[in-house]
Every structure is written in structure tokens, then in C-alpha cells.
Amino acid sequence: MIEMSRADFEVLVSEALDEVPPELAGLIDNVAVFVEDDAPPSDPELLGIYEGIPLTERGNWYGGVLPDRITIYRNPTLAICETVEDVVDEVNITVVHEIAHHFGIDDARLHELGYG
């Protein structure tokens, strides 16, 4: 397992968000992104999670709700990486994966696209 401070990991997540193409970033609506050290005990190897209502499921009723939440988990990510470059790659993949859920793309399609 590679060692990396939370602050350095948060920078990688921020940089991954900055890499989202502007035409897609402009469509992201009402989402907050967080970094947590550990995944939930029920799924300790989870690298990230999207919690909310995907854009494809929002209707006219949608409004006045708390932001959707994307959480990227530091320790599970570090546990599967051997180099800093691996961490950068995995963070990028995980961030794209969770943003895709916001756009209504399911896990099966993400796996087909290489973001599983």
C-alpha cells in the first residue's frame, strides 16, 4: 500500500475534477464532492460512491433539495495502488465513474467503457 496524506489525496481529486471536459462539467448540477479516509464497514473496498438523484431521473418536482454527494475513499484507493501514478490513475477513473452515475450511466455501461 502506498502512503499519501489526505491533503495530497484531496489535491488529486481536485485535479481529476478539473480534467472533466468543460462541456460536461457545465452540466453537473447540485453535486458536492467529498474525500473520506475509509469506506463504509459494509463495503470496505469501495473506492467511491454517488448518492443522489441522477439527472436522468430528475423531473419538474426536483428543487430545494440538498446536493447529491460524491465521496472518494482514500484508504481503499491507496490499498490497491503501488505507485503515485497508480493513485492518480485510480482517482481519475473513480471520479469519472461517480460523475457518470450523476448523468445516469449504470455500472454495466461504465465497465464496457473501461471505468468499472
NORSUL-V433485 format. One record per residue. N is the residue number from 1. PHI is phi in whole degrees, -180 to 180 (none if undefined). PSI is psi in degrees with one decimal (NA if undefined). BURIAL is + if it has 9 or more other C-alpha atoms within 8 Angstrom, else -. Layout:
n & phi & psi & burial
N & PHI & PSI & BURIAL
N & PHI & PSI & BURIAL
This chain:
n & phi & psi & burial
1 & none & 134.3 & -
2 & -83 & 149.5 & +
3 & -98 & 137.1 & -
4 & -158 & 133.3 & -
5 & -67 & 158.6 & -
6 & -61 & -41.1 & -
7 & -61 & -44.2 & -
8 & -66 & -38.6 & -
9 & -65 & -41.5 & +
10 & -62 & -36.6 & +
11 & -62 & -42.1 & -
12 & -63 & -40.1 & +
13 & -64 & -43.5 & +
14 & -61 & -43.4 & -
15 & -65 & -37.6 & -
16 & -64 & -39.7 & +
17 & -65 & -37.3 & -
18 & -66 & -23.2 & -
19 & -82 & -8.9 & -
20 & -66 & 127.8 & +
21 & -55 & 139.9 & -
22 & -55 & -35.4 & -
23 & -67 & -26.9 & -
24 & -87 & -42.2 & -
25 & -58 & -35.6 & -
26 & -68 & -17.6 & -
27 & -93 & -14.1 & -
28 & -67 & 126.5 & +
29 & -132 & 123.9 & -
30 & 61 & 54.5 & -
31 & -131 & 134.5 & +
32 & -113 & 141.1 & -
33 & -114 & 132.7 & -
34 & -128 & 156.7 & -
35 & -117 & 129.9 & +
36 & -121 & 151.7 & +
37 & -70 & -47.8 & -
38 & -122 & 145.1 & +
39 & -74 & 166.0 & +
40 & -60 & 147.1 & -
41 & -57 & -27.3 & -
42 & -72 & -18.0 & -
43 & -149 & 68.8 & -
44 & -65 & -15.0 & +
45 & -97 & 3.9 & -
46 & -64 & 131.9 & +
47 & -93 & -29.1 & +
48 & -166 & 164.0 & +
49 & -151 & 143.9 & +
50 & -108 & 127.2 & +
51 & -126 & 116.3 & -
52 & 162 & -160.8 & -
53 & -112 & 111.0 & -
54 & -58 & 152.5 & +
55 & -55 & -35.2 & +
56 & -70 & -13.4 & -
57 & -109 & -0.6 & -
58 & -84 & 135.5 & +
59 & -120 & -165.9 & -
60 & -61 & -22.8 & -
61 & -73 & -17.2 & -
62 & -72 & 121.3 & -
63 & 170 & 154.6 & -
64 & 64 & 28.4 & -
65 & -110 & 158.2 & -
66 & -65 & 154.5 & -
67 & -62 & 149.5 & -
68 & -62 & 164.2 & +
69 & -132 & 127.9 & +
70 & -112 & 126.2 & +
71 & -120 & 130.9 & +
72 & -110 & 128.8 & +
73 & -99 & 121.2 & +
74 & -70 & -57.1 & +
75 & -63 & -43.0 & +
76 & -62 & -34.7 & +
77 & -67 & -47.5 & +
78 & -62 & -32.6 & +
79 & -65 & -26.8 & -
80 & -100 & 3.1 & -
81 & -110 & 146.8 & +
82 & -107 & -21.0 & +
83 & -137 & 165.2 & -
84 & -61 & -38.2 & -
85 & -61 & -38.5 & -
86 & -61 & -41.4 & +
87 & -64 & -46.2 & +
88 & -57 & -48.1 & +
89 & -62 & -45.8 & -
90 & -67 & -39.5 & +
91 & -63 & -44.7 & +
92 & -59 & -45.8 & +
93 & -63 & -44.8 & +
94 & -66 & -42.4 & +
95 & -62 & -46.7 & +
96 & -62 & -42.3 & +
97 & -57 & -48.2 & +
98 & -72 & -37.4 & +
99 & -63 & -38.2 & +
100 & -60 & -38.1 & +
101 & -61 & -37.5 & +
102 & -59 & -33.6 & +
103 & -86 & 3.6 & +
104 & 89 & 14.3 & +
105 & -88 & 127.6 & +
106 & -86 & 170.9 & -
107 & -61 & -39.1 & -
108 & -60 & -46.0 & -
109 & -67 & -38.4 & -
110 & -62 & -39.5 & +
111 & -64 & -41.3 & +
112 & -59 & -35.8 & -
113 & -86 & -4.1 & -
114 & 90 & 15.4 & -
115 & -114 & 30.9 & +
116 & -83 & NA & +
